[in-house]
Amino acid sequence: ANISGAAQAQIRASLLQSVQDEQDDTIRSKVCDALAELASELLDDDPQQGWPGLLQALMALVNHPGPSQREMALEVFARIAESVIPQLDPAVIVQVLEARLADTVPVRLAALKALCAFLGSLAEGQMSVFQVLLPSILGSVSDPHAVSNEAEPQTKEMLEILVELVEYSPRFFRPAINDFCSLMVALASGNVPESLRQLSVEWIVTLAEAKPTLARKVTVVAGGSQVGFPMASMQVCVGMMAEVEDDPDWARSDEEVEDPDETRNCDVGAQALDRLAIALGHKTALPVAFQLINEQLALEAQAWIHPHTALHAMCQVVEAGKDTDLAGPMQAQVVQCASHLLGHAHPRVRYMALQALGQLLLDHGPDVHRSHHAQIVPALVASIDASTNPSPRVRSHALAATINFVDYCEPSELAPYLDQLLVAALGAMQVGPRIVQEQAVAMVSSASMVMEEQLGLEQYNLLMPILQQALAQCPAEFKLLKGRLLECISLLGLAVPKEKFAQDVMPIMAAMAQASDLNGGLDADDPQKTFILKAWVRIGKALGQDFVPYLSVVMPALLHAIETSVESELRPEQLEEDGGADVDSDTECIIQNAAGKLVQVRTSALEDQATAAHMILLLAESLGPHFFPYVERCAGALAPLAVTSVHDDVRTYAMAAMPELVSCAAQALAPQPPEARWTALGEMLHFFVSKLIEALEKEGEMEALMTAMQSLKACVENACRVDWSSQPAAPGGLKASRPPLVPSTCQVLLSEASMTTTSTRLLQCLAESIQRRAVARAEAATDEDYDEEQREADALKGGEEEELQFNMSEVLGALLKTHGQAFLPQLSREWMPRLSEMSNEACLVTDRKLASYIFCDAIE
């Protein structure tokens, strides 16, 4: 505003002239940045007259004899595309970009950036005018010079742009989709720089994830013949997975040391195969995947890499077959193949056979356990034996796979194998080395967790002295092993009477207290921290009221983890393009927080926060009224995290802890005079309800939404319940129960305003759920590629919406049961019109059922 019009015009002219005349590329680039920034500001204020003559000048520069000037002009167009596209004839844009996409590689890159900027400022239906450029885009990244080592940086960036574009608008590529897929398959399997191969695979996978119905119909030209997209894409992945170098020291090393800056082709191929199998759907992906797997198995005698690749591919695709009609045959083939190859001469093949078994047990448990336990357990036990498997890495992996077997067993299913597995684990603990001992202890922990009180004194008396001795002799540097020993001891305590466990655990608790982080005994990144916190909680559950004196040791560490800020707002200078924020990618990340600001997050502290929230939940659940002294501080620390945390688990555990904290308070306050009791509980309930309503407004994850509703229901019920005395246990070992909730056994605590807010938000959640369902149906009706695989995927999402709506009805039911007549006005005023609509015979069956559930609760 303080610069005269003539001076402003002179500045604009000077910038344009400098871009044209400047010979130094670095200076010209800086001038271009200044020009683009100024143009963006001026055109945002006045698109028509903000910079008179700019477009004509840029058009002249786009056709300048110098390639650097053409590149700079296109860079400016990319920055101001949204402002100028209404003023430009699309045909002119197409003509200019078509010429520049055949220019030098740097100019092609700038032209592609400009094109994507123009596309980003248009609705998807308006993009068709630019589809004539698809052949030019193909040519820009496929000629020999573009895929040479010399042009790798620019072509890499071009492929990154194409990945973003196919994710944003896969339909844009439709007219040339076969050609693009053929190009990407050729690049991914060709003799080109690795970064280009890996990005080509990423484009292929992104297409499958963004538009699977289109991808399933694509025909690819590969090796001179036409192949379907599923076969061509998975063939590329399996080929990359076979690019593994044989290291003679692999079997003798304790663990693999990977270069964090290196992205291996075998890893890229494996991750891509996993994503493709899920994106394309089991009916399409699994037959193709197992055809390729069988081809590799047929070459077993030629080289170890072929069975290794086949097993690795099995690991990546088994998840896609879970709970499908192909699950049974696939489980049988994986078990048979992996069991056979556990006897292979090469340790890496044995390792991958165990990986395949472990992945199958993880993804298909407990079905595969029940069908194939007789074949799996002996194979795993044999693989743990050092006399038959000298490689520590293979034995450690065998124990890890055994953990996956144990975790999904029922106690009755594990019991026949328990002694055999425990003997194998104890033998592995004695032989070592450390990585084997860590997994052996973890396996004993898993068995203890499954068996609980059915483990018995005999096994307890066998295991506890060995674990105590191992803990006493554990070197200080073996921190993970020490943490797992503490975990195992705490889990064993749940299997025996507390009097027996107390004798053994008191010295260990003293050692844990001494090693507490509060006393400076543990570093911030010490792996023992999490194990010690979890061990405290399990010991608390085992000892019950006798553990209360130790809360003063445990709770400060938990509260410190909860209350410590994990975010630090980035200063403007940290976001400068040249420098960027100083971020350790292993421990920190940059994200946008709930307030919309860019912040740096310490991921280790975030994980500690999630663990602490979970531990507080478990302690409150186990100790009940004895946890009451910590309820207020825990409530104040956890409630905000339910809304603001960037970590799904932190938000979920914070919400799930709320009803347990209410329960602790309600039981502790039950003997108090009514006025003091209900005042305190009313304030607590209003506080939690307000936070949960806020979570329902902001939450985007379906699982967390359901947790919010379940917690809202339980908070209301626990706070309003009058009688907390338990009825006698029923015959047959059933647990004692409390009187059923009806208005006559509850205290009205929510104000009319709070009930109205809650009712309104629940109604909005219902409307949003119905809207999501309607959008999915509309997209299905208009999608020309819609097929059976997509129909099944949509059905799964529809099931999630039904579950969400059921949880919603449960909240309404809780309000009706606890507040009775006080809540009926809100129900009548806000819900009855909607429920009447949903009860109509023309509505979906699920809608009519939901309306019936709510009507039934109201009638009760």
TACORFEN-V651619 format. One record per residue. N is the residue number from 1. RES is the residue in one small letter. SS is DSSP state (2 for helix, 1 for strand, 0 for the rest). PSI is psi in whole degrees, -180 to 180 (* if undefined). NEAR is the number of other C-alpha atoms within 12 Angstrom. Layout:
N;RES;SS;PSI;NEAR, N;RES;SS;PSI;NEAR
This chain:
1;a;0;-25;6, 2;n;0;-1;7, 3;i;0;132;10, 4;s;0;159;10, 5;g;2;-39;13, 6;a;2;-41;11, 7;a;2;-40;13, 8;q;2;-43;19, 9;a;2;-38;18, 10;q;2;-40;16, 11;i;2;-45;21, 12;r;2;-44;29, 13;a;2;-40;22, 14;s;2;-41;19, 15;l;2;-46;33, 16;l;2;-41;36, 17;q;2;-37;24, 18;s;2;-40;28, 19;v;2;-37;41, 20;q;2;-39;34, 21;d;2;-27;22, 22;e;0;132;22, 23;q;0;-27;17, 24;d;0;121;15, 25;d;2;-39;20, 26;t;2;-46;14, 27;i;2;-41;19, 28;r;2;-39;27, 29;s;2;-40;26, 30;k;2;-41;21, 31;v;2;-41;31, 32;c;2;-42;39, 33;d;2;-44;28, 34;a;2;-43;25, 35;l;2;-45;35, 36;a;2;-40;33, 37;e;2;-44;22, 38;l;2;-43;25, 39;a;2;-41;38, 40;s;2;-44;27, 41;e;2;-46;18, 42;l;2;-41;23, 43;l;2;-28;29, 44;d;2;-37;21, 45;d;2;-38;14, 46;d;0;90;15, 47;p;0;-30;25, 48;q;0;-48;20, 49;q;0;13;17, 50;g;0;-36;24, 51;w;0;87;33, 52;p;0;134;20, 53;g;0;-2;19, 54;l;2;-48;33, 55;l;2;-41;33, 56;q;2;-41;18, 57;a;2;-41;26, 58;l;2;-39;37, 59;m;2;-38;27, 60;a;2;-41;23, 61;l;2;-34;32, 62;v;2;-29;39, 63;n;0;17;26, 64;h;0;147;23, 65;p;0;-29;14, 66;g;0;128;22, 67;p;2;-33;28, 68;s;2;-39;34, 69;q;2;-40;37, 70;r;2;-41;40, 71;e;2;-45;40, 72;m;2;-40;47, 73;a;2;-42;47, 74;l;2;-35;45, 75;e;2;-41;40, 76;v;2;-44;44, 77;f;2;-40;43, 78;a;2;-33;36, 79;r;2;-26;35, 80;i;2;16;40, 81;a;2;-46;35, 82;e;2;-34;27, 83;s;2;-32;32, 84;v;2;-14;36, 85;i;2;-32;30, 86;p;2;-22;18, 87;q;2;-8;19, 88;l;0;143;23, 89;d;0;122;15, 90;p;2;-35;27, 91;a;2;-36;17, 92;v;2;-43;18, 93;i;2;-46;35, 94;v;2;-44;30, 95;q;2;-45;24, 96;v;2;-48;35, 97;l;2;-35;42, 98;e;2;-43;31, 99;a;2;-43;25, 100;r;2;-24;38, 101;l;0;-10;39, 102;a;0;13;30, 103;d;0;-162;32, 104;t;0;160;26, 105;v;2;-44;36, 106;p;2;-37;34, 107;v;2;-38;37, 108;r;2;-44;43, 109;l;2;-46;41, 110;a;2;-38;38, 111;a;2;-40;45, 112;l;2;-38;47, 113;k;2;-44;38, 114;a;2;-43;40, 115;l;2;-47;46, 116;c;2;-34;38, 117;a;2;-43;29, 118;f;2;-44;36, 119;l;2;-37;33, 120;g;2;-19;28, 121;s;0;3;22, 122;l;0;154;25, 123;a;0;157;15, 124;e;2;-35;20, 125;g;2;-16;15, 126;q;2;-2;18, 127;m;2;-15;29, 128;s;2;-28;22, 129;v;2;-25;24, 130;f;2;-3;34, 131;q;2;-17;31, 132;v;2;-15;24, 133;l;2;-7;34, 134;l;2;-44;30, 135;p;2;-35;26, 136;s;2;-39;30, 137;i;2;-44;40, 138;l;2;-49;33, 139;g;2;-31;29, 140;s;2;-25;39, 141;v;2;2;43, 142;s;2;-13;36, 143;d;0;158;23, 144;p;0;-38;20, 145;h;0;-38;22, 146;a;0;-32;35, 147;v;0;17;35, 148;s;0;165;24, 149;n;0;-35;18, 150;e;0;-40;16, 151;a;0;8;28, 152;e;2;-46;28, 153;p;2;-44;22, 154;q;2;-43;30, 155;t;2;-35;42, 156;k;2;-45;35, 157;e;2;-35;27, 158;m;2;-43;40, 159;l;2;-37;40, 160;e;2;-39;30, 161;i;2;-41;31, 162;l;2;-34;39, 163;v;2;-46;32, 164;e;2;-39;27, 165;l;2;-41;29, 166;v;2;-28;34, 167;e;2;-40;24, 168;y;2;-42;25, 169;s;0;79;28, 170;p;2;-28;33, 171;r;2;-25;28, 172;f;2;-33;34, 173;f;2;-5;35, 174;r;2;-46;28, 175;p;2;-26;21, 176;a;2;27;24, 177;i;2;-39;33, 178;n;2;-42;31, 179;d;2;-42;27, 180;f;2;-44;41, 181;c;2;-39;46, 182;s;2;-42;35, 183;l;2;-47;37, 184;m;2;-39;40, 185;v;2;-42;42, 186;a;2;-43;31, 187;l;2;-43;38, 188;a;2;-29;41, 189;s;0;9;34, 190;g;0;179;27, 191;n;0;71;16, 192;v;0;167;29, 193;p;0;145;26, 194;e;2;-36;30, 195;s;2;-35;32, 196;l;2;-38;39, 197;r;2;-46;37, 198;q;2;-38;38, 199;l;2;-32;35, 200;s;2;-40;46, 201;v;2;-41;49, 202;e;2;-40;41, 203;w;2;-44;42, 204;i;2;-48;53, 205;v;2;-40;45, 206;t;2;-40;35, 207;l;2;-46;44, 208;a;2;-37;40, 209;e;2;-37;31, 210;a;2;-35;29, 211;k;0;70;36, 212;p;2;-33;38, 213;t;2;-35;31, 214;l;2;-45;36, 215;a;2;-39;43, 216;r;0;-21;41, 217;k;0;-3;26, 218;v;0;143;33, 219;t;1;129;26, 220;v;1;138;31, 221;v;1;114;24, 222;a;1;127;28, 223;g;0;29;16, 224;g;0;1;9, 225;s;1;161;11, 226;q;1;132;18, 227;v;1;146;24, 228;g;1;152;26, 229;f;2;-45;38, 230;p;2;-45;44, 231;m;2;-47;37, 232;a;2;-45;40, 233;s;2;-43;51, 234;m;2;-31;44, 235;q;2;-41;41, 236;v;2;-45;43, 237;c;2;-47;45, 238;v;2;-38;48, 239;g;2;-42;37, 240;m;2;-34;34, 241;m;2;-23;39, 242;a;0;-4;32, 243;e;0;67;23, 244;v;0;128;24, 245;e;0;140;17, 246;d;0;122;17, 247;d;0;115;13, 248;p;0;-21;12, 249;d;0;-1;17, 250;w;0;-50;21, 251;a;0;-27;26, 252;r;0;-15;19, 253;s;0;152;20, 254;d;0;-39;23, 255;e;0;161;20, 256;e;0;130;16, 257;v;0;114;10, 258;e;0;147;10, 259;d;0;116;8, 260;p;0;-21;11, 261;d;0;-3;8, 262;e;0;129;13, 263;t;0;110;18, 264;r;0;144;23, 265;n;2;-37;32, 266;c;2;-36;30, 267;d;2;-41;27, 268;v;2;-45;33, 269;g;2;-41;40, 270;a;2;-47;39, 271;q;2;-38;29, 272;a;2;-40;40, 273;l;2;-41;50, 274;d;2;-49;36, 275;r;2;-39;35, 276;l;2;-42;48, 277;a;2;-38;41, 278;i;2;-43;32, 279;a;2;-43;34, 280;l;2;-18;46, 281;g;0;149;39, 282;h;2;-35;35, 283;k;2;-33;29, 284;t;2;-46;34, 285;a;2;-44;41, 286;l;2;-44;38, 287;p;2;-40;27, 288;v;2;-46;32, 289;a;2;-45;43, 290;f;2;-23;39, 291;q;2;-45;22, 292;l;2;-38;35, 293;i;2;-45;39, 294;n;2;-33;26, 295;e;2;-39;21, 296;q;2;-40;30, 297;l;2;-32;31, 298;a;0;-20;19, 299;l;0;16;18, 300;e;0;-40;25, 301;a;0;-18;16, 302;q;0;-43;12, 303;a;0;153;20, 304;w;2;-25;28, 305;i;2;-27;34, 306;h;2;-52;32, 307;p;2;-32;42, 308;h;2;-45;45, 309;t;2;-41;46, 310;a;2;-46;42, 311;l;2;-41;50, 312;h;2;-42;49, 313;a;2;-38;54, 314;m;2;-44;49, 315;c;2;-38;41, 316;q;2;-23;42, 317;v;2;-11;48, 318;v;2;-32;48, 319;e;2;-36;35, 320;a;2;-22;36, 321;g;2;2;34, 322;k;0;136;30, 323;d;0;36;21, 324;t;0;172;21, 325;d;0;-12;14, 326;l;0;-2;25, 327;a;2;-47;28, 328;g;2;-56;23, 329;p;2;-37;22, 330;m;2;-43;33, 331;q;2;-45;45, 332;a;2;-42;27, 333;q;2;-42;27, 334;v;2;-45;44, 335;v;2;-46;39, 336;q;2;-46;23, 337;c;2;-47;36, 338;a;2;-41;40, 339;s;2;-40;37, 340;h;2;-45;27, 341;l;2;-5;34, 342;l;0;-15;40, 343;g;0;9;25, 344;h;0;150;27, 345;a;0;-29;22, 346;h;0;128;29, 347;p;2;-30;36, 348;r;2;-29;39, 349;v;2;-42;37, 350;r;2;-42;44, 351;y;2;-46;43, 352;m;2;-30;41, 353;a;2;-40;42, 354;l;2;-36;50, 355;q;2;-42;44, 356;a;2;-44;46, 357;l;2;-46;53, 358;g;2;-41;44, 359;q;2;-39;37, 360;l;2;-44;45, 361;l;2;-36;40, 362;l;2;-46;29, 363;d;2;-27;30, 364;h;2;10;38, 365;g;0;147;30, 366;p;0;5;25, 367;d;2;-47;25, 368;v;2;-29;37, 369;h;2;-46;33, 370;r;2;-29;25, 371;s;2;-30;21, 372;h;2;19;29, 373;h;2;-36;31, 374;a;2;-26;21, 375;q;2;-34;25, 376;i;2;-48;39, 377;v;2;-49;38, 378;p;2;-36;22, 379;a;2;-40;36, 380;l;2;-44;46, 381;v;2;-41;42, 382;a;2;-34;31, 383;s;2;-19;43, 384;i;2;-23;46, 385;d;0;124;33, 386;a;0;-25;27, 387;s;0;-27;15, 388;t;0;-17;21, 389;n;0;87;32, 390;p;0;-19;28, 391;s;0;120;34, 392;p;2;-36;40, 393;r;2;-38;37, 394;v;2;-43;42, 395;r;2;-42;50, 396;s;2;-40;44, 397;h;2;-33;43, 398;a;2;-40;48, 399;l;2;-38;48, 400;a;2;-41;40, 401;a;2;-37;39, 402;t;2;-37;50, 403;i;2;-42;41, 404;n;2;-33;36, 405;f;2;-48;46, 406;v;2;-41;43, 407;d;2;-32;31, 408;y;0;5;31, 409;c;0;147;32, 410;e;0;155;26, 411;p;2;-40;23, 412;s;2;-28;18, 413;e;2;-32;25, 414;l;2;-30;34, 415;a;2;-45;23, 416;p;2;-24;18, 417;y;2;-2;27, 418;l;2;-51;32, 419;d;2;-42;22, 420;q;2;-43;23, 421;l;2;-40;38, 422;l;2;-40;36, 423;v;2;-43;24, 424;a;2;-42;34, 425;a;2;-43;43, 426;l;2;-37;34, 427;g;2;-41;26, 428;a;2;-36;37, 429;m;2;-38;38, 430;q;2;-37;22, 431;v;2;-39;23, 432;g;0;-163;28, 433;p;0;-160;27, 434;r;2;-47;30, 435;i;2;-29;32, 436;v;2;-42;39, 437;q;2;-41;40, 438;e;2;-46;43, 439;q;2;-33;40, 440;a;2;-45;44, 441;v;2;-40;49, 442;a;2;-35;42, 443;m;2;-40;41, 444;v;2;-39;50, 445;s;2;-45;43, 446;s;2;-43;39, 447;a;2;-41;44, 448;s;2;-40;41, 449;m;2;-38;31, 450;v;2;-45;30, 451;m;2;-34;34, 452;e;2;-126;31, 453;e;2;-14;23, 454;q;2;-4;25, 455;l;2;-43;33, 456;g;2;158;25, 457;l;2;-32;22, 458;e;2;-49;15, 459;q;2;-37;30, 460;y;2;-46;36, 461;n;2;-26;21, 462;l;2;-45;19, 463;l;2;-41;34, 464;m;2;-47;35, 465;p;2;-37;19, 466;i;2;-43;26, 467;l;2;-40;40, 468;q;2;-43;30, 469;q;2;-43;20, 470;a;2;-38;29, 471;l;2;-41;32, 472;a;2;-33;19, 473;q;2;-2;15, 474;c;0;123;24, 475;p;0;148;15, 476;a;0;-31;17, 477;e;0;-13;15, 478;f;0;67;23, 479;k;2;-41;27, 480;l;2;-42;30, 481;l;2;-42;35, 482;k;2;-42;40, 483;g;2;-41;39, 484;r;2;-32;39, 485;l;2;-42;42, 486;l;2;-42;45, 487;e;2;-45;42, 488;c;2;-43;43, 489;i;2;-42;47, 490;s;2;-34;45, 491;l;2;-37;43, 492;l;2;-31;48, 493;g;2;-24;46, 494;l;2;-8;37, 495;a;2;-12;36, 496;v;0;165;31, 497;p;0;148;23, 498;k;2;-27;26, 499;e;2;-39;17, 500;k;2;-46;21, 501;f;2;-36;33, 502;a;2;-37;26, 503;q;2;-39;16, 504;d;2;-30;28, 505;v;2;-18;35, 506;m;2;-46;26, 507;p;2;-35;16, 508;i;2;-39;31, 509;m;2;-37;33, 510;a;2;-40;17, 511;a;2;-39;21, 512;m;2;-42;35, 513;a;2;-38;30, 514;q;2;-34;18, 515;a;0;2;27, 516;s;0;145;31, 517;d;2;-27;28, 518;l;2;-27;23, 519;n;2;11;16, 520;g;0;15;14, 521;g;0;-18;18, 522;l;0;139;25, 523;d;0;163;16, 524;a;0;-33;21, 525;d;0;15;20, 526;d;0;124;26, 527;p;0;-18;26, 528;q;2;-25;31, 529;k;2;-51;40, 530;t;2;-42;39, 531;f;2;-40;35, 532;i;2;-44;43, 533;l;2;-45;44, 534;k;2;-36;38, 535;a;2;-42;38, 536;w;2;-45;48, 537;v;2;-43;42, 538;r;2;-40;38, 539;i;2;-40;45, 540;g;2;-41;42, 541;k;2;-39;37, 542;a;2;-39;34, 543;l;2;-19;34, 544;g;2;-131;31, 545;q;2;-28;21, 546;d;2;-14;20, 547;f;2;-14;29, 548;v;2;-41;29, 549;p;2;-24;19, 550;y;2;-7;26, 551;l;2;-32;32, 552;s;2;-20;19, 553;v;2;-40;28, 554;v;2;-46;41, 555;m;2;-38;36, 556;p;2;-40;25, 557;a;2;-41;35, 558;l;2;-45;41, 559;l;2;-36;34, 560;h;2;-43;25, 561;a;2;-38;35, 562;i;2;-41;38, 563;e;2;-12;29, 564;t;0;130;25, 565;s;0;132;26, 566;v;0;-5;33, 567;e;1;148;29, 568;s;1;125;23, 569;e;1;137;24, 570;l;0;135;23, 571;r;0;152;15, 572;p;2;-38;14, 573;e;2;-22;13, 574;q;2;-19;19, 575;l;2;8;18, 576;e;0;142;12, 577;e;0;-38;10, 578;d;0;-41;10, 579;g;0;-51;11, 580;g;0;168;15, 581;a;0;145;25, 582;d;0;102;19, 583;v;0;129;21, 584;d;0;111;15, 585;s;0;-22;16, 586;d;0;-27;14, 587;t;0;-10;19, 588;e;1;156;22, 589;c;1;160;27, 590;i;1;126;28, 591;i;1;172;25, 592;q;1;124;19, 593;n;0;-177;23, 594;a;0;-25;21, 595;a;0;1;14, 596;g;0;10;11, 597;k;0;147;17, 598;l;1;126;22, 599;v;1;156;28, 600;q;1;126;31, 601;v;1;132;33, 602;r;1;106;29, 603;t;2;-33;28, 604;s;2;-42;28, 605;a;2;-33;32, 606;l;2;-42;31, 607;e;2;-40;31, 608;d;2;-38;37, 609;q;2;-42;42, 610;a;2;-44;40, 611;t;2;-44;35, 612;a;2;-41;42, 613;a;2;-41;48, 614;h;2;-42;35, 615;m;2;-39;42, 616;i;2;-41;52, 617;l;2;-47;38, 618;l;2;-39;34, 619;l;2;-44;43, 620;a;2;-40;40, 621;e;2;-40;31, 622;s;2;-39;31, 623;l;2;-15;37, 624;g;2;-128;32, 625;p;2;-22;28, 626;h;2;-15;30, 627;f;2;-2;39, 628;f;2;-37;30, 629;p;2;-19;23, 630;y;2;0;32, 631;v;2;-47;39, 632;e;2;-46;24, 633;r;2;-40;22, 634;c;2;-42;41, 635;a;2;-45;38, 636;g;2;-31;23, 637;a;2;-38;34, 638;l;2;-38;45, 639;a;2;-46;42, 640;p;2;-34;30, 641;l;2;-27;40, 642;a;2;-22;45, 643;v;2;-40;36, 644;t;2;-19;31, 645;s;0;144;39, 646;v;0;-6;37, 647;h;0;124;33, 648;d;2;-44;28, 649;d;2;-38;28, 650;v;2;-48;38, 651;r;2;-43;45, 652;t;2;-48;40, 653;y;2;-37;35, 654;a;2;-43;45, 655;m;2;-42;53, 656;a;2;-26;43, 657;a;2;-24;45, 658;m;2;-52;54, 659;p;2;-29;44, 660;e;2;-38;44, 661;l;2;-39;47, 662;v;2;-42;49, 663;s;2;-44;40, 664;c;2;-48;38, 665;a;2;-43;44, 666;a;2;-42;41, 667;q;2;-40;33, 668;a;2;-33;29, 669;l;2;-7;31, 670;a;0;-39;28, 671;p;0;-9;18, 672;q;0;162;17, 673;p;0;144;12, 674;p;2;-44;16, 675;e;2;-46;15, 676;a;2;-40;17, 677;r;2;-54;25, 678;w;2;-27;31, 679;t;2;-48;23, 680;a;2;-45;26, 681;l;2;-35;41, 682;g;2;-43;31, 683;e;2;-42;24, 684;m;2;-43;36, 685;l;2;-44;42, 686;h;2;-41;33, 687;f;2;-49;30, 688;f;2;-42;46, 689;v;2;-41;46, 690;s;2;-39;33, 691;k;2;-40;36, 692;l;2;-36;48, 693;i;2;-41;39, 694;e;2;-39;29, 695;a;2;-40;39, 696;l;2;-29;40, 697;e;2;-35;27, 698;k;2;-20;24, 699;e;0;136;30, 700;g;0;-13;21, 701;e;0;131;22, 702;m;2;-44;29, 703;e;2;-41;25, 704;a;2;-35;31, 705;l;2;-44;38, 706;m;2;-40;35, 707;t;2;-41;37, 708;a;2;-43;46, 709;m;2;-42;47, 710;q;2;-39;37, 711;s;2;-38;43, 712;l;2;-46;46, 713;k;2;-50;40, 714;a;2;-36;37, 715;c;2;-47;43, 716;v;2;-47;48, 717;e;2;-44;45, 718;n;2;-36;41, 719;a;2;-39;50, 720;c;2;-14;45, 721;r;1;131;39, 722;v;0;-47;33, 723;d;0;114;26, 724;w;0;9;29, 725;s;0;142;17, 726;s;0;142;14, 727;q;0;157;14, 728;p;0;150;13, 729;a;0;141;12, 730;a;0;160;12, 731;p;0;154;8, 732;g;0;11;7, 733;g;0;8;9, 734;l;0;146;10, 735;k;0;155;12, 736;a;0;149;15, 737;s;0;167;16, 738;r;0;161;19, 739;p;0;145;19, 740;p;0;153;21, 741;l;0;124;30, 742;v;0;161;27, 743;p;2;-33;29, 744;s;2;-17;19, 745;t;2;16;22, 746;c;1;158;30, 747;q;0;129;35, 748;v;0;121;35, 749;l;0;-29;37, 750;l;0;139;37, 751;s;0;165;22, 752;e;2;-40;21, 753;a;2;-41;18, 754;s;2;-40;29, 755;m;2;-40;36, 756;t;2;-44;28, 757;t;2;-44;27, 758;t;2;-47;40, 759;s;2;-43;38, 760;t;2;-43;25, 761;r;2;-39;30, 762;l;2;-39;40, 763;l;2;-38;31, 764;q;2;-39;22, 765;c;2;-41;34, 766;l;2;-46;34, 767;a;2;-41;23, 768;e;2;-39;21, 769;s;2;-45;29, 770;i;2;-37;26, 771;q;2;-44;16, 772;r;2;-41;21, 773;r;2;-41;27, 774;a;2;-40;18, 775;v;2;-42;17, 776;a;2;-40;24, 777;r;2;-40;20, 778;a;2;-42;15, 779;e;2;-38;17, 780;a;2;-38;23, 781;a;2;-28;15, 782;t;2;-4;12, 783;d;0;112;19, 784;e;0;-16;16, 785;d;0;4;22, 786;y;0;134;25, 787;d;0;-175;25, 788;e;2;-39;19, 789;e;2;-44;28, 790;q;2;-35;35, 791;r;2;-41;22, 792;e;2;-41;19, 793;a;2;-41;25, 794;d;2;-34;25, 795;a;2;-37;18, 796;l;2;-43;17, 797;k;2;-38;21, 798;g;2;-36;25, 799;g;2;-38;18, 800;e;2;-41;23, 801;e;2;-40;33, 802;e;2;-42;28, 803;e;2;-40;26, 804;l;2;-44;34, 805;q;2;-35;37, 806;f;2;-44;31, 807;n;2;-35;33, 808;m;2;-45;39, 809;s;2;-31;38, 810;e;2;-36;33, 811;v;2;-45;39, 812;l;2;-41;45, 813;g;2;-41;39, 814;a;2;-41;40, 815;l;2;-39;49, 816;l;2;-41;40, 817;k;2;-32;36, 818;t;2;-30;38, 819;h;2;-11;35, 820;g;0;-123;31, 821;q;2;-30;23, 822;a;2;-27;25, 823;f;2;-15;33, 824;l;2;-37;29, 825;p;2;-42;21, 826;q;2;-41;31, 827;l;2;-45;34, 828;s;2;-43;21, 829;r;2;-44;16, 830;e;2;-35;24, 831;w;2;-32;31, 832;m;2;-41;22, 833;p;2;-43;16, 834;r;2;-42;26, 835;l;2;-35;28, 836;s;2;-41;22, 837;e;2;-44;18, 838;m;2;-19;27, 839;s;0;-9;23, 840;n;0;142;19, 841;e;0;-23;14, 842;a;0;-14;12, 843;c;0;166;18, 844;l;0;153;18, 845;v;2;-40;15, 846;t;2;-36;25, 847;d;2;-42;31, 848;r;2;-37;24, 849;k;2;-45;23, 850;l;2;-45;34, 851;a;2;-39;34, 852;s;2;-42;24, 853;y;2;-47;26, 854;i;2;-41;36, 855;f;2;-42;27, 856;c;2;-42;17, 857;d;2;-40;26, 858;a;2;-42;32, 859;i;2;-42;15, 860;e;0;*;17
